[in-house]
């Protein structure tokens, strides 16, 4: 039996709104990620390519460059520990942590809706098939049903086990003076960083698809025209023996943070890995992006290049 690609995470609150963050953990992927740096001498350096002169961008890059941790991109970028407040940053409401032992019918129903939103918008079904089945993949209804069942099973396993629950927060993500109920999966415990996030409907029962779509900074797979497979990157192992590998999806690759600066809430986004380039190219081609949602629209206010 071939190995199955793993992923997932999540959490909740009563009568609320929610955000879901950062992409799910990969189990057996075609090419394993290289080890992250372990000392400050290899810490990434950050440079603005867009937004220089804006106070939030200047402070953001200054803070990242002066942090002692070499894991700024992969762990909590803005947290409520250390020196973030000295740069004018704060963490919006982290909310309430809901553990699997607390799940009730409300939680299970909400998480089912989250799963379906992810499956329809962001999941690459090939990631939930065995590597030995890649050569026979034809995107048939039967294969999609099998992939969906595997996706749901892995999601539930991660939510009940590795991720251990999810957060429900009240955060004004679109800066209109009214808080949204936000559900976040795999969050940093001391920050509003997570994998993906979701805005919930006013009752906190379902994903508000329209508002979540407007606030997410990464495109849906269908709009990005990302296929199921891609050619192998240079030096990448041929796990499926087919000369191709699954295109990374947001469930595996997206990492968000939510932070506050000068009375406004911002969202930042980093891909690791990205659907269009390899781990080795992430610093050369990847960009850390900061978005401001305001007046019913989202715009990128800061773009940061990373120099390893």
N, C-alpha and C positions, 0 to 999 in steps of 0.2 A: 504494500500500500504506500502511495506517495505521501510526502509530508503535506500538511494543511497549513495555509497561511493564517495566522492568528491576528486578532485585534479587538479593542473596545474599552467603554467606561461611561459612568453617569450619576445623577442625583436629583432631589426634590424638596417641595415645601407646600403647606396648605394654603389654598386660595391665593395663588401667586402667579408670578411671571418668571421666565427662566432663561439662562444662557448656557450653551454647551461649548466646551473648548477643546483645543489641541487634539491632534490626530491619534488614532489608536496604536498600541504597541504591535510591532510585527513579530510574529513567531519565527517561522521558517520562511525567509524571503529568498528570492533568487540570488541576490548578492548581499552578504552581510555587511552592515555598516561598519566602517573603520572605527577603532576605539576613539573616544573623545579625548582631548588633551587632559593631562592630569596635573599640570603645574602652571603657575601664572606666567612662566616664560613663553608658553605657547598660546597664551590667551589671545583671542581674536581682537583686532583693533577695528574701530568703527569710524566711517567717514560719511558725512552727508553728501549725497549727490542731488538732493532736492529738499528745499525747506530751510536752507541756511539763512539766518537772520530772524527766523520765527523763534520766539522764546521757547516754545515747547520742544522744537526740534533741537535747538542748541543745547538745552538742558538734558534732553534725552541722550544725545550722543556723548555729552560730557560725563553723564552718570555711567553709561555703559563702559566708556573707556577707563574710568577711574575705579570701577569695581574690581575687587581682588579675585573674584571667582572666574575661572576660565570657561565656565559653563553658562555664560550669560544668555546664549541663544537657546539653550536646550532646557534650562531650568527656569525658575521664576525671574523674569526680567525686571519687573517692578514689584517689590514686596513691601510688607510693613515691618520689616526688620532692617537693621543696618542704617544706611545714610540716605535712603530715597527721599525722605522728607526735607533734607538739606537742599535738595535740588528742586523742591516745589511739588514733588509727586506724593500722591496718597492712593490708597487702595479703596475703591468703592465697597459697598456692603458685600462681605464675603458670604453672608447668608447662613443658612442652616444645613448641616450635614445630615443626610438621611442614609442610614446603613441598611443592608439587606434584611436584617432581622426586624427592621421597622416597616418593611414594605407591606402594604395592604392592597386591596383591590384597586384603589385610586392610583397607587404607584405603578402597579403592573399595567394598568390601562394606559397611563401616561408614557411609560417606557415602550410599550408596543407602538404607540404613535411616533415616538422618537425613532425607533428602529425603521419604521416604514418611510419616514422622511429621509433618513440616511440612505436607505436602500435605493430609493427612487432618485435621489439627487446626487449622492456622492460615492456610493460603493461601486467598485469594479468587481463584478461577480467572479472573475477568474481567481481573485485572491482567496476565495472560499471554496475552491476546488483543489483536489490533490494535484501535485505536480505531474504525476503520471497521466493525468487526464488532459493536460494542456494541448497535446497534439491532436486530440479528438474534439476540441472545443469548436462548436458551430453556433453557439448562442441560441440553441433550440429551446422551446418552452420547457422541455423536460430537464435540460441542463440548468436553465435559469431557476427552476423550482428547486433542484438539488442545491444550487449555490445559495439560494435564499434560505433554505432550511439550515444550511451550515452557518451562514451569516448570523441568523437568529440564535442558534445554539451557542456560537462563540461569543456573541454579544451578551447573552444571559449569563454565560459562565464568567466572563470578565466582570460584569456588573455585580454578580453575587460573590465573586472571589477576589481576583487581583485588584480591581478598582475599589471594591468594598463600599459602593454607594455613590451618591452624587450630591451636588449642592443646589439649593434653590436660593436665589438672591433677589433683592429689589434694587435695580440699577436703572438710572435714566440714560439708556444707551444712545438714544437719538437726541438728547439734550433739548427736549421740548418742555421740560419742567414737570413731567409726569414719569414716575418710575415704571419700568417694565418688570415683569416676573421673568427671571432668567435661569435656565437650567444649564449647569456646567458639568461636563464629564472629565474625569482625570484632572482635577484642578490641583494647583499648588496650594497647600494648606494655609500659607501665609500671604497669599496674593490672589488676584482674580485671573491668574493665568490658567489655561486649561487646554484641552484639545479643541474640539468644536464646541459651540454653544448654541442654545436655542432660546428664542423668545416664546413664551407661552401665551395662550389666550387669557382674557381677564379672569376666568375662573381657575386657571392653572391646570386645566384638564387635558389640553392638546397643544401641539406646536402651532403657533400663529405663523403659518407658512409665508404669508405675504410680508410680514414685518421681519421675520428671520431672514428671508431671502434678501431683503433690502439692506440688512445690517451686516450680513456675512461678506467678507472681503475677497473670498475665493469663488471662482465661477463653478456652476454646476458642471458635471462631466459632459453633459450633452451640449452645453453652450460652448465649452472649451474645445469640443471635438477631439477629446482624448479617446483613443481606441482602447481595446482590451489588452492588446499586446504591443510590444515595441522590440526593435532589434536589441541584442545584448550590447551593453556599454563595453568599451575596451577593458579587458582584464576581468570581466564579470563571469562568474561560474554559470555554466549551462545546466541549471538544476533540473529542468524538465526534459533535457535532451532534444529540444526542438529549435534551438538557436534564437529563441525569443524569451522575454520575461514579461510579467504583468506590468502594465502602466500603473504607477503609484496612484492611489486615490487619496482623497482628503481624509478618509477614515484612518489611513496610515500615516499621512505626511503633514497635516496642518497643526500648527501650534499658535494659539492666540494668547494675548494678554489684554486685560481691561484695566486702565488706570485713569486717575484724575489729575488734572493740572489746570490751575487758574479757573476753577469753578466749571470746567468742562470735562466730560468723560471721553476717552479715546480708546481705540482698539488697535493693537498692532498684530502683525502676521508674519510668521516665518515658516517656510516649508522645509521639512527634513524627513525623507528626501522629496525632491520635486518630480513631478511627472515627466518633465522634459530634459532633465540632465542628471548625471550620476552624483554620488556622494563626493567624488573627487573634484567635481566642478562646482560644488555648492557655494564656495566663497567667491570664485571667479564670476559666476553667473547669478547667484542668489542675491536677493535684496530683502532686507528687513524693512517692512512698510508700516507706517502709522496712518490711521484713518480717523477722520472726524465726521460724525453723522450729525447733521444740523439742517434745519429747514426742510426736512423731508428728503434730503439727499446725502450721499456719502462721497467724500473726496479724500484723496491721498494727500496728506500735508507734509509728510517726511518720508524720504527714501534714503536708506542707509546701506552703504557697501561695506562688506566685511573683508578685512585684510588679515589673514592668518599669520 
